[in-house]
Amino acid sequence: MGAMPLAPALNTPARGTRFRWVICALLFLATVINYLDRSVLGVLAGTLQKEIGWTDTQYGDINAAFQLAYAVGFVALGWLVDRTGTRVGYAVSLIFWSVAAAAHALARNAFGFGVARFFLGLGEAGNFPCAIKAVAEWFPRKERAFATGLFISGTTVGAVLAPLVVPWLTINWGWQSAFAVTGFAGLAWVVLWWPLYRKPQDHPRVDAAELAHIQSDQDEGVGPVKLRAVMPHRQTRSIALVKFLTDPIWWFYLFWAGKFLQDKFGVDLKHLGVPLVCIYLLADVGSIAGGWFSSSLIKNGWTPHAARKAAMLVCAVCVLPVVYVPITSSETVAVALLGLAAACHQGFAANVFTLASDMFPRRAVGSVVGISGMAGGLGGFLFQMGVGRVKDVTGSYIVPFAIAGTIYLVAMLAMHLLCPKGERVHIA
């Protein structure tokens, strides 16, 4: 008897298209541009201070303008994207911040940079609300954490690219070119985004199998909660307070690390790239290690809440040596300690966000993250104003680095007092 033809396995789902990963790649690229644009000023701070003639107080105020706008924009752009849709909202956000980033090239004094920085912060705040909404539209729940992790990795890539690209552009074509080229990169992204993005059910490149996969759990739970439903809970306040206290330290490294290395060790623009790249690569390692450590504790029998706090405590202790940075005479030691501190911040922050998902139902996590993101932006606004003034008065970085080294333990104590057991919040 001849061989029977193989019949298709009726219970095996079709593989389908995989266009959702193209969308994820676009989100990653937008996040790279987002962090590249915001990092340009930090790389050029020393150069511009000599050319423009601003004081450290004025530089701190320029960064504070960005932070204030970023805090406001987190809420405003989140509202916009919910009403206009992801396709329009993301395009508007990219165009707005790209023009603002390029407009830095037209500034000629501290006030001009402050105005450009404010509008940059306002536009850049839209990146994460838009990207998270896109992930929700294009990925089933079981893939969302992975997709989110992929696009968020663009933050480190952007921070690493800035000290590599910006000095080269500045040395060859002037500092104005660094702002113009990196700024208009966002407009090129919009040219890709506009024809490629639709909701999956309306997209011609998504077949029935992929659409079924994306919508496989669309009926889980109910819609998102309103802000007033999560505001009264002490769990929300604890996370917001921790972000208010610790987020400013990351912004301090992002905006002041390059200037510190130039002030303290005389590192010129041509040689600034390598130490900054080392710092941000270590930060990336810390983000991964912090999540791995708490997960390993859970696998060994720890409760999630205890594991997250244990990982945060380790990070808070390991960041303490950063207080030595402004008094060391070794550039290598300073860079190593800055890298360790940046790594500890990222490990700490990864567990703070995970605590939010542990304590709140999934549909409320976005609201909690939005509130805490705004709190972090406001904290950054106050810290940036303070750093410049303290530096002008004292002539040193001892005070801001002392705060950077100890504030995580303060944040840990505050969180434990507000939320000692991490009880799960129930929202109707």
N, C-alpha and C positions, 0 to 999 in steps of 0.2 A: 504493500500500500504506500502510495506517495505521501510525502510529508504534508501535514495539514498547515495551511497558512496561519501565521500567528495573529490572533485577534487582539485588538487593543484592549488594555486593561481598563474596564469601564470605571473602576473605583479610583484610578490614578488621576489626580487633577492635572489639567494642562498647565504647562510651565508659564505660558503667556508672555507678554512683553514685560520689560523691566524699566519702563520709562521713569518710574518714580525715583530711580537712582540718578538719572540726569537732573531731575529737580533738586535732589540732595546736593549734587555737585555745584549747581548754581547757588544754593544757599551757602555752601562752603566758600565759594569764590567771593560772594558778597561780604561775608564775614572777614575774609582776608583783607579786602579793600577797606572795610570799616576800621579795622585796627591799624592798617597801614596809614590811613589818612590821619587818624588821631595821634599817631606816634611821631609824625614828621617834626612837630614843634619841639618835642622832647630831645630829639637828636640835634636839632639846630639851635637849641636854647643858648648855648655859650656863644656861638657865632653871631646870632642875632642880637644878643645883649651888647656885644662890642660894636656892631654896625648901627643898630637903632638907638642904643644908649639907655635902655630901660633899667630900672632898679630891680632888685629881687622882689620887693613888694609888688611892683607893677607886674612882674612875671607871674607871681602867685595869683594876682587878681585876674590876669588873662586866663589862667587855668581854672580859676574859680568860676569865671563866666561860662566856660564849657560845662563844668559840673552842674551848675544851677540849671542851665538849659537842658542838660541831659536828664536831670531829675524830673523837670516839668514835661519834657518830651516823652518820657517813658509812659506817662498816663495819656498825654494828648495823642501821640501816634498810635497807641494801642486802641484808643477810641476811634481814630480815623480808619484803621485797617478793618475794624469790625463793621464799619458802615460802608466803606467803598469796596471791600473785598481785597484779597491778598495781591492780586495782579496789579491793580491800580495803586494800592497803598504802598507796596514795596517800590514800585517805579517812582512814585512821588518822593518817597524817602530818599532813594538813591540820587535822584536828580538834585534834590534840595541840598543834601550834604556834599555832593560832588562839586556843585557850584560854590558852596561856602568854603570848601577845602581849597579850591583853586583861587578863590578871592583873597586868601592870605597873601598871595603874590602882589596884590595891589596895596597892601598895608604899608605905611611908612612911619608909624609911631605905635606906642603901646595901646592907645585907644583903638586904633584901627585893627590891631590884632585881637583885641578883646571883643570887638563887634563880630569879626569873622569867626572867632572861636565860639561865641555864643550861638551863632546860627549853625555852626558845625555840630555842636552838641545837641541842638534841637533836632536836626535831621538824623544824626547817627543813632539817636535813641530809638528810632523805628526799626532798626535791624532785627533785634531779638523778638519783639512782638510779631513782626511779619514772618520771620523764619519759623518761629514756633507754631504759628497758625498754619503756615504752609505744610509743615510736618504733620500736623493734625489732619489736614485735608488729604494728604497723599500717602499716609502710612497707617497700617493697622496698629493697634496698641502694642502688639508684641514686637514691632520693629521701631517704634518711635524713639525709645531710649538710645538705640544704636544710631539711628539717623541723626538724632540731636547731638550725640557725642561727636559724630563725624563733622557736622557743620561748625560746632563750637571749637573744634581743633583749629579752625581758621584763625582764631584770636591769636594763638601763639605764632602761627605762620606769618601773620601780618606784622606782629611785633618784631619778629626776627628779620623780616624783609626790610623794614624801615632803616636800621643801621647799616644795611648792606647797600641799599639803593640810593638813599638820600645823600650820603656823603659824595658818592660818585657823581650824581647829578649836580650837586652844589659846586664841586671842584671844577667840573667841566663847563657848566652853563650858568652858574650862579644860583643863589638860594631860591630865587623866584621860580626857577624851573622845577625844583623839588616839589613845591606846592602845586604848581600847574599840572605837571605830568601825573602825579599820584592822584590829584583831585579828579581830573577828567577820565581816569581809568574807570570810575564809577559809571560814566555815561556810556562807555563801551559795554559795560555789563548790562545796562538797560536795553541796548540793541539786541543782546542775546535773550534777555528775559521776556521782553514783550511778545515776540512771536512764539516762544516756547511754552509759556505758562498759561494754562487753563485749569479749571477744576477737572479732576480725572474723568468724571462722567461726561464732560464736554470735549475731551481731548482726542484728536484723530489718531494719535500714536499709542493710545491705550486700548488694548483689545479686551474682550469680555472676561477672559481669565484673570488678567491683572486687575481689572475693575472689581471683580468679585473678591479677589484677595484683599484689595484696599478697603473694601466695604464689609469685610467679613465680620467685624464686630462693631459696626456703626451704631447699633442699637443698645450697646452696653451703657448702663447708667442713664443719667439725664443731662441736660445742658449745663453750661458753665454757671457758676454762682455769681452773685453780685458782690461788690466790695464790702457793702455793709453787713453781709452775712459772715465774713471772716474777720472783720476789724475788731469785734469785741473780745476775741479769744486771746488768752495770755500766750498761747503758742505762737500766734501771729506776731504779737509784740516782742516776744523773745527773739524770733528770727530777724525781725526788722531792726531791733536794737543791736544785735550782733553785726548785721550788715552796716549799720550806721557807724559803728566803731571801727570795723576792720576794712571795709572797702576803700576808705581813704588811703590806706597804706599801699595798696596796689597802685592806685593812681599816683601816689607819691613816687614810687619806683618808676612808673611809666614816664612821668613828666620831669623828674628831677635827677634820675640816676646818671644820665649823660652829662648834665650840667655839673653834678657833684664830681664826677671823674675829671672833668676839665678844670674845675676850680681847685680840687685837692691835689691832683697828680699832673696837671698840665697836659692831659691827653688831647691831642689835636683832632680835628674832624676826620682827617685821613685815617687815623688809627683808632677811632672810637667804635667802629663796627664790631670788632672781635670781642671786646669785653661785654658789650650789650647783648650780642648773640649768645654768649655763654650764659649770661644771667637768664635770658628767656628760655633757652633750651632746658636749663635746670628747672625752671618753673613748670615746664611741660612734664618733666619727669615727676615732679611733686604732685601734680594733679592726678596722674595715674596711680602713683604710689599711695596717695591718701585714700583713694577709693578702694584700692586693693587691700590695704591694711584693715579697714573696717569690715570689709566683706570676709576676710580670712578669720577675723574674730567671731563673726556670726557663724561661720561654718564650724567653729570650734565650741559652739554652745552659748556664746554671749547673746544677750538680747540686742535687737537692732539699736535701740536707744543708747544702751551702755557702750556698744561698739563704736557708734558715731562719736560719742563724747570722748571715748578713750583715744580715738584717732585725732580728734581735735586737740586734746590735751597734749599729746605727743608733739603735734605741730606747734602749739603755743609755747612749749618749753624749748623746742629746737630753734625757734626763731629768736630767742633771747640774745645770742651772740651778735646780732646785727647792731646792738648798741655800741660795739667796739669799732664799727666801720669808720666813723669820723675821726678817730684818734689813732688809727693804725698808720704806719708810714709805708706800708707795703701795698702797692696797687693790686697785686695778685691776691693777697689776703682779703682786701676790700671787695674785690669782684667775687671771690668764693663765698664770702659771708652774705653779700647781696643775693647771689644765686640761691644759697641755702634759704634765706629769708623769703625770696620769691616763691621757691618750691614749697615751703611750709605754708605760705598764704594760700596757694592753689590747693594744696591738700586739705587745709582747713575749710576753704570755701566749698570744695566739692562735697564735704560732709554736711555743711550747713544746708545746702540745697537738698541733699538726700534726706535730711531730717524733716524738711518740709513735706516731702512725699511720704515719709513714714507717719507723720502726725495728721495729715489732711487727706481727705478723699481725693482721688486723681483729678476730678473735675474742678477742685478748688485750688490746686497747686499753682496754676497760672496767676490767679489773683494774689496769692501769697507772695509769689516771686515778684510780681509787679509792685506790690507795696514795699517789699524789702529792697527792691532795686531803686525805688525812689528814695528810700531812707539812706541807702548807700551813697546816692548822688548828692543828697543834702549834706551828709557827713563830709564828703569829698570837697564840697564847696567851702565849708568852714575851715577844713584843714589846709586847703590850698591858700586861702587868705592868710592863715596863721603862719605857714612856713615861710613865705616871702618876708613878712614883717619881722619874724624872729631872726631870720638870716641877716637882714639889714641891720638890726639892732645889735646882735651878738657877733656877727661876722663868722659864724660857724654853723654846722649842721648837727651839733650835739643834741639839742632839744628834740627836733623831729625824729632823729634816729632812736632816741630814748623812748619816745612814744611808740614808734614802730616796733620796738622790741618787747614792750610790756603790755600793749593794749589787748593782745589776744588772751592773756590770762584774765584781764579785767572783763573781757567779753564772755569768757567761759564762766566766770563767777556770776555775771549778770544773767546769763541763760539758765544756769542751774538754779538760781534763786527764783526766777520767774516760772521755770518749767522743769522741776527736778526729775519727774518721772516720764515725761514725754507722752502723756496720755493722748490717745487718738481722738480727734475732733469729729463729732457727728453733726452734719449739716443737712437739714431737711431739703 
